[in-house]
Amino acid sequence: ITTGAGSSKFPLNWADTSNTVNTLFIFSVPSATGTTADIWRTDGTPSGTIPLVTNISTGTLLTNYSTGFYVFNKRAYFLINDKVHTNTALWSTDGIDATSTHTSFLKDMGAIGSGNLNYLSSVAFPGKFVFFYPTDNTFATYSMWQSDGTAGGTNVFKTFTANPDQVV
């Protein structure tokens, strides 16, 4: 998909069929520089394989600039550092294209955590999904978030101290 020092020779989360939204498969790849990542989608054809978000960082704990996707109500949600907002940001896409109508920033998460919804036990409820997110880089405190897919409907509803005996 891209060439260069980092190249995209290792598309990430490729085998995860839960990344399919609206018959489009969403995935991340290291960018040409190898220092950032890009979010792409494909419909299985060369012309239907396009970038949705480019030049991002996906979090300090994730290797190879991988990000996970959580599909809810025909949109894929993901956490990235888009280099525009101060903190990790929650984004969503329906996979159609890179325009703000189809792929857009949803909410600043307020911390620079690991940023991977797949590994933070996201779960869907009627009309919303719930996920955990660290409140700071020490991972000593976590917040439970809920989202209905809108900025106004994405908020913290419970914060708690992590068990110091648990391995993160």
Salt bridges, closest charged atoms under 4 A:
ASP82 OD2 - HIS85 ND1 2.65
ASP94 OD2 - ARG75 NH1 3.89
ASP94 OD2 - HIS102 ND1 2.69
